[in-house]
């Protein structure tokens, strides 16, 4: 057998070992859960044994469904509306516009600084040349 075949067999062995572990875990869970569930049809009785008498399960189910409906509302882009406040989105938009304006101002400022630097360099050159002319006289 070549190296690739051995590699594939090794991977299959790993998958098989994982499947065996999962099967053993499921068997152990079934040993614990099945006696708790009891016979078919007894599950409702088992649930009611675990829940205090003053809890209204139908009301709770309705509340969970209502909460799910609220959380499932999405905007035109598919983003959940529940988590995104309109004011937050407006603020983010304002910040993005401000950042764009800041970038434009910085570019303009950099251009002005470059012109100022060039002008200062020319003035320094003239002054240096002028000082040289005065020293010769």
C-alpha positions in Angstrom: 0.0 0.0 0.0 1.2 3.5 -0.8 1.4 6.3 1.8 -1.9 8.0 0.6 -3.9 4.8 1.1 -2.4 4.3 4.6 -3.3 8.0 5.4 -6.9 7.4 4.2 -7.2 4.2 6.2 -5.8 6.0 9.3 -8.4 8.7 8.9 -11.2 6.1 8.5 -9.9 4.4 11.7 -10.2 7.7 13.5 -13.7 8.3 12.3 -14.7 4.8 13.2 -13.2 5.2 16.7 -15.2 8.5 17.1 -18.4 6.8 16.0 -17.9 4.0 18.5 -17.4 6.6 21.3 -20.6 8.4 20.2 -22.5 5.2 20.2 -21.3 4.2 23.7 -22.2 7.7 25.0 -25.7 7.5 23.4 -26.3 4.1 24.9 -25.4 5.4 28.4 -27.6 8.4 28.0 -30.5 6.1 26.9 -29.9 4.0 30.0 -30.4 7.0 32.2 -33.2 8.8 30.2 -35.5 6.0 29.1 -36.4 4.9 32.7 -37.2 8.6 33.5 -39.5 8.9 30.5 -41.4 5.8 31.2 -44.0 4.3 28.9 -45.4 6.1 25.9 -47.9 8.7 27.0 -46.4 9.0 30.5 -44.1 11.8 29.5 -46.7 14.5 30.3 -47.2 13.1 33.7 -43.4 13.0 34.2 -43.1 16.6 33.2 -45.8 17.7 35.5 -44.1 15.9 38.4 -41.0 18.0 37.8 -42.8 21.3 37.6 -44.3 23.1 40.6 -48.1 23.1 40.7 -48.4 26.9 40.6 -46.6 27.1 37.2 -48.8 27.5 34.2 -47.0 25.6 31.4 -49.4 26.9 28.7 -48.8 30.5 29.7 -45.1 29.9 29.8 -45.2 28.3 26.3 -47.1 31.3 25.0 -44.5 33.7 26.5 -41.7 31.7 24.9 -43.5 31.9 21.5 -44.1 35.6 21.9 -40.4 36.2 22.8 -39.4 34.1 19.7 -41.6 36.3 17.5 -40.0 39.5 18.9 -36.5 38.1 18.3 -37.3 36.8 14.8 -38.1 40.2 13.3 -35.5 41.3 10.8 -34.9 44.4 8.7 -34.6 44.6 4.9 -31.0 43.4 5.0 -31.9 40.4 7.2 -30.3 41.8 10.3 -32.2 41.2 13.6 -34.1 44.4 14.5 -34.3 43.4 18.1 -30.6 43.9 18.6 -30.0 47.0 16.5 -31.5 50.3 17.8 -32.4 52.8 15.1 -30.7 55.5 17.1 -27.5 53.4 17.2 -27.6 53.0 13.5 -28.2 56.7 13.0 -25.3 57.5 15.3 -23.0 55.1 13.4 -24.0 56.8 10.2 -23.2 60.2 11.6 -19.8 59.0 12.9 -19.0 57.5 9.4 -19.8 60.8 7.8 -17.7 62.7 10.3 -14.8 60.4 9.7 -15.1 61.0 6.0 -15.1 64.8 6.6 -12.1 64.5 8.9 -10.2 62.6 6.3 -11.0 65.2 3.7 -9.8 68.0 6.1 -6.6 66.1 6.8 -5.8 65.7 3.1 -6.4 69.4 2.6 -4.3 70.3 5.6 -1.5 68.1 4.4 -1.6 69.8 1.0 -1.4 73.2 2.6 1.4 72.1 4.9 3.3 70.9 1.8 2.8 74.3 0.1 3.9 76.1 3.3 7.0 73.9 3.6 8.0 74.6 0.0 7.4 78.3 0.5 9.5 78.3 3.7 12.3 76.4 1.9 12.3 79.0 -0.8 12.4 81.9 1.7 15.2 80.2 3.7 17.1 79.8 0.4 16.7 83.5 -0.5 17.6 84.6 3.1 20.7 82.4 3.0 21.7 83.7 -0.4 21.0 87.3 0.8 23.2 86.8 3.9 25.9 85.5 1.7 25.7 88.6 -0.5 25.8 90.9 2.5 28.9 89.2 4.0 30.9 89.7 0.8 30.3 93.5 0.8 
